[in-house]
């Protein structure tokens, strides 16, 4: 019988050995960070011989929101009962951590995990999520007149724009982890920068909005993007100019599939997909309603 425990720093060597054995280089790079978290972190499935046979991650992107990820089993043929038990354990752990909303991502290649979450743990699919990049677009030499950075005077216009959106999700700190986009998040973005809007004319309603950051690598990260379509090209032109000013040549994003496709169609550039799958959600407080697709 398996037991499920939260990994500690003392487990690091054993965890790293397990991850190398299943060739999970992505999670291997995050082990130290996950083991240092004060809440959530890396969780292990341990067999009767104290050997690791599976891993999972629980993080809290927001105080009352939990994210479940990196469920990996040693067996190449994942066992449904083990996945079911792991999912139940994660949900209970998320509840103990104070989460009201629990989200998980299921990749297109991991339908068993998606099925277990839905049939055994009452998760509901809400939308598809894509992490990827755009490359090869040439920014205009002249900044677009209609799009640019948002300022404090734009806050009310942006609030009115966002009031039309039901349960918006964004990639606040990690493009692979969608979380709720709340009014305070927008306020914080104004403080740290990285809000772009079109049109900029304060007399007009907002048509297109982007939340972004420029990392010290080779990409501008798009954390949220929404457009009614009238000024989408102008906003994208501005973002490419911003990227060029920072010396980066890629637009990397974590967005819902519909928005990613809208950008690809506008730029006429294919998406270089890094990850694609479904967002599933479970509400621990039964009074909360499921998000709209």
N, C-alpha and C positions, 0 to 999 in steps of 0.2 A: 504494500500500500504506500502511495506517495504522500509526503507531507510538504506543505508550502510555507516558506519562510522568507522574511526580508533579509537580503544579503547585507553583510557587514564588511568593514575594511579587512577583517581577518580572512574573508572568503575570496579576496581579490585574485590571488594566484590561481586558485581552483576554478574560479569563474572564467578567467582569461584562458586557461587551458581548455575548458569546455567550449568556449566560443571559437577558439582556433580549430577544434576538432570538427565543428559544424560549419567552419569557414564563414563566420559572420563578422567580417571586418568592420562593418559599420558600427555595430554595438560594441565591439572591442574597443574602439576609440573613445567611447562614452563611459566606459566602466568607472574610471576614477571619479568623474563628475557625478554619476548616479550614486555611487557609494558615499559621497560626501553630503548628499541631500539630507536635510533634517526631517523632511516629510516625504513620504513616498520613496521612490528610488527603484532599485533592482530587486526582483523577487525570484526565488528559486523553487523548482520542484525537485525534491530529494527522494531517492528510493531507499529501500530498507538497508542498503549497504553504504548509506551516506554519500552516494554519488549523485552529482547533478545530472538530471535528465531533461531539464527544461528551464527556460527563463521567461520573465515577463517584466514589463516596466509600468510603473504608475507614477505619473507626474501631476502636479496641480498648476496648470497654466493660470488659473484664477483661484481665489480662496475657496469658492464653492463649486469648482469645476474640476473633474478628474479626467485624465486621459490615459487610456490603456494601450500599450503597444509592445512591440518586440516579443511576442509570444513565439518561442522557438522550442521545439522538442528534438531530442537526440535522434529519434527514429525518423528515417526519411518518409515513412508513411505515418502521418500524424494520427494519433489515436483519439477518436471522438470523445471517449469517456474522460481521458486526461484533459483534453481541451475544455470539456464541460466543467470539470472540477476546478481547473485553473480559472476559468471565467467566473465561476461562483465565488471563489476565493478573492479574486480581484475586486468584484463588486462589493463584497463585505468589507474588504480593506478600504475601498474608496469611501464607503459609508462611514466607517470609523474615523476617517480623515476629515469628515465634515462635508463631503461633496453632495450636492443636490442634483447635479447633472454629470453624467459619465459618458464620455465619447470614446469611440474606438475607430480605428481605420482598418479596413480589410482590403488588401490589394486584389487586383483583378486575378492574380494567380493563386489566391488563397480563399477559395470559395467555401472550403470546409469551416474555416474560422468564422466567416460571415454567417454561415448556416447555424453553427453552434450558438453564436451570439443572439441570433434572432429566435431560434426555436427553443433554446434552453434557458436563455437569460433575458428574454423579452426586450432585446434591443430592436430599434426601428431604423431602417435606412432613411436618411434625410436628403442627401445629395452626393454627387460624385466629386472627388477632390483630385487635383493634379498638381504635382510639383515638377517643374521643368524650367527650361531656358529658351529664350529667343536670341538668335545671333544673326548678324549680317545686315541689319537695317541701317541705312545711312541717315543720320540726323541732318535736318536742314541747316543751312549756314546762318539763317536769320531766325531768331526766336519767334514762335507763333504769337500773334497779337492777342489771340483769344484764350490762351492757356498759360498758366504759370503757378508760382507758389501761392498758397492761401495765407491770408493774414488774419489778424484778430477781427477785422471788420467783416470777414466772411463767415464767422462762426454761426450766426443766425441762419444764413442761407444754407449752410451745410447741415445744420440741425433739421431744417425743413426738408431737405433732400433725403436725409437718413430716416426721417419719420415715415417715409413711404416704404421702407424695407422691413420685412418681418424676420426677426431673429437673425441678423447678419452675423456671419462668421469671418474671422480674419486670422492671419498667421502672425501673431504678435511678436514672438521671440524665435520661433522655429517654424520654418515653412511647412514642415510635416505635421504640425500640431495646430489644427483649427480651434479657436476659442471664440467666445462671444465678443462682439464689438459693441462696447457700451459707451454712453456719453462721456464718461470720465476718460476713456481711452482716447477719444478724439481731443479732449482738453490736453491730455498728456502729449499727444502728437504735436499739437501747436507749440508746446513748450520745448520739445526736443528737435523740432523741424521734421520735414518729410511729409508735408501735406500739399498736394497739388490739385488744382481745380480748373474747370473750364465751364462756362466762360468766366473771365475774371471781372467783367463788368458787374458791379454790385447792384445794378438795377435789374439784372436778369436772373432768372432762377438757375440753380446749378444743374448742369446736364451730366457732367462727368467728374469723378473724384478718384484720387489715388492716394494711398498711404504707402510710404516707401522708406527705405534706408539705403545708404551706400556703405558697403562693407569694405574693409581694407584688403580686398582681394581683387577679383576681376569682374564683379557684377553689381548691378543695382537690384536690390530685392524689392519686389512688389508684394506688399503684405495684404493689401485690399485694393480692389478696383471695381468700379461700377460706372456704367455709362448708359444713357438713353440712346446714344448713337450719333447725336447731332454734332458733338465736338470731340468724339473719341480720337480721331486722327490728330487733332491739335494737341490733345493732352499727351498722347503717345510721343509726338514730336518733342514736346517739352521734356518728357522723361528721358528721351534719348540724348537731348542736349545736356541735361543734368548729368547723365552718365558720362558723356564725353568730357565734360568739365572736370570730372573726378578721375579721368583717365581709365575708365572701365569700358568694356566693349560688349557686355552681355546683360540681358535683362533676365533675372531669375525670379521665379514666382511660386507662391503657394496659393491657389485660387480654385474656386469651383469650376467644374468642367465647362459649363456654359460660358462663363466669363473668359476663360482661357481660349476657347474657340472663337469668341467674338474678337479678341485681340489678334489671334492668328489670321482671321479673315481680313481684318483691317490692314494689318501689316503685309499680308500675303507672304508670310514666313511660316514654315512648319514648326510645330512645337517639338523641341527635343525633350522627350518625356524622361524624367528621372524616377517618378513614382506615380501610379494612378490606381485609384480604387474608390471605395465607398466610405462615407462617414456614417456611422451608426451611433444612435444615442439611446440612453436609458435614463429615465427620470426617477430618482429615488423618492422625491416628494411627489406623490401621486396627483397633487393639485396642479402641478406644472403641465402644460400642454406640449405635445410634440411639435417640433419646429416644422414649418412648411418647407416644401422643397423649393 
